[in-house]
């Protein structure tokens, strides 16, 4: 009798694990399919050109999700796929924004043939080359730090020079962290990084009203790895151009 009960319990546990595994498999598969669709949509919008970092990150996370799925790591695969989808959507939005900037830059300016008053509703337009290839480079931080390094300040001098020369844009400064630490701590750390970056630009002479800050914490890493090299890439401030 005891042996029968034991076999019965073992059978129930086995069935439960099978059902659990099948559920995880399906959930991960659906997440990968959504991520794949998001990546393709971003690709169609030329995100690989206009938002290259975010698009590359989305592709890397999607590849990682597929590998984890093959290795039966369904929970990890679902997490990687969700991150890939988020990065792809971010890349898509930035690609669309920059494509609109490019289109607006081609509109006639005041005094040029074909110019109408309503063609300048959005304020100053960007030169076409600036709309396509604004030379704003990411800066990186040391572990658990929000102070700008000497290397970051050298990059920021070039960034500040470009921003000051283009008064028709507003800049959103994103603060990012690596995966270590709690979510709440990294949101606060990312905000401190964005704020210190903004402070540098204000001290350079750029109006505070032209600068916005936001923290993504650890939510949108560029590199999906779990190494020192990957973490160093993910501790950064990123710049997004927004029209006035």
Secondary structure, 3 states (H helix, E strand, C coil): CHHHHHHHHHHHHHHHHHHHHHHHHHHHHHHHHHHHHHHHHHHHCCHHHHCHHHHHHHHHHHHHHHHHHHCCCHHHHHHHHHHHHHHHHHHHHHHHHHHHHHHHHCCCCCCCCCCCHHHHCCCCCCCHHHHHCCCCCCEECCCCCCCCCHHHHHHHHHHHHHHHHCCCEEEEEEEECCCCCCHHHHHHHHHHHHHHHHHHHHHHCCCHHHEEEEEEECCCCCCCCCCHHHHHHHCEEEEEEEEC
